[in-house]
Structure formats: structure tokens, C-alpha cells
Amino acid sequence: MIELAAQPFPFKLDVVNAALVIIDMQRDFVEPGGFGESLGNDVSLLQAVIPVAREVLLAWRGAGGLVVHTRESHLPDLSDCPPGKRLRGNPALRIGDRGPMGRILVRDEEGNQIVPELAPARGEMVIDKPGKGAFYATGLHEMLIERGITHLLFMGVTTEVCVQTSMREANDRGYDCLLIEDATASYFPEFKAATLAMITAQGAIVGWTATADAVIEAVSSSL
Ligand code: TIU
């Protein structure tokens, strides 16, 4: 059992019953020319957390923990993309349109690949998800139950959209969830700050938050 310094109080986990869930660290969100930029966002804020996320990933792999990578993506015929999701707003490029990294948010396109620094290793789970949450229409819950997973450590992008949605879905399914605060980012720093605060409020109503250092230190000392 590991205990790590967290908000609003220490978080306890066993590596064998825990998974590191890395949300949507795909080129579509963190590199120019992808979905994130097409929505009018500055992607540099998201790129900034890649080195910290990599340190956490390497420490977690070193401890032998299960790693789950997710990608927000749609089938090439967009049959799993609600029309409203594609048509909403006035983006420079819509989901399915061809951009500099291939078709926007479409499975297996260049832009849909996870950034090289965090690329999945052999044996790690890769979940393609059509929604913002990692549990909607993916079978992830069943796969985690099968492996006896009860605790989830989250990082990735964006904090208040896919990360928070996934964490809330997980919390409702009974997982103890922790968000690694400096390994997650938003295009809107104030939304990230609000998300961290609302997760830990009311006695960890959604879960815990902790720094990458706290996670790495606890995981490394468990070896
Ligand atoms: N736009 C935005 O902030 N996020 C997304 O569309 N998806 C994820 O958060 N992955």
C-alpha cells in the first residue's frame, strides 16, 4: 500500500489495483493544425505538460503499473459522431475535415496519434473514445474490472473537458480517482484551477489531486 500526499487528504493505493489513465495526449490537441487549434485555442499551454507527464509515465511503468491511453477519435465514416458535435460553432476545420495532420479527430490519422514522448508501450491499453468521457461507448469499465482495478491516477488534456468528464464517470463507477495537477492542462488556466478546486471540494466529492513529484516519490519508494 502506498500513501501519497494529496488534496484534500492523503491518497492510498496499491499499484497492482491501480491504473494510470492518460487522457487524449494526441497531436490533435497539442500540436498546431489539429482539432484544438481549429477551435481557436493556443496549444502551447498543453505542450508544456508533456515532460512532466513523461516523468510520471516512466515512474509508473517502472513500478509495473497498468497504463491506459485514450484518444478522442471517430470512425472514418463519422457514424459515431453526433451531428451536433460536428456542426456546433464555427471552427476553422470541422471533425472529419482534412487538415495538415490528416482528417480532424478521425481514428488512425496522423493527428490522432499520441505524442511520441508518451507513445504507448507494448501491452499498454489504448482506448479510442467517441465522447469526452473515457467510459462512454468504450468498454473501459469492464476491462478495468477484469484486471481488478479500483484506483485511477489521471493526467492528460484538457483538464475541464475530457479529463474531468472521465474522472466523474470513473467516480460514479466506484473508482477512487486522483488527478495529477501539473501533468494536466487546459487551454484556459482559470478552468483548470476551477476543476482542481471542484474535484477536491466537499471532502473529495470527485476525488483527489496531487503533484507529479508526490506521485513519483510515492511510486518510486514502493519499489
Ligand atoms: N476542446 C477541449 O478543450 N477538449 C476536447 O475537445 N477534448 C478533450 O479534452 N480531450
Boltz pocket constraint, residues with backbone or C-beta under 6 A from the ligand:
constraints:
  - pocket:
      binder: B
      contacts: [[A, 23], [A, 24], [A, 29], [A, 36], [A, 39], [A, 72], [A, 132], [A, 157], [A, 158], [A, 159], [A, 161], [A, 162], [A, 163], [A, 187]]
      max_distance: 6.0
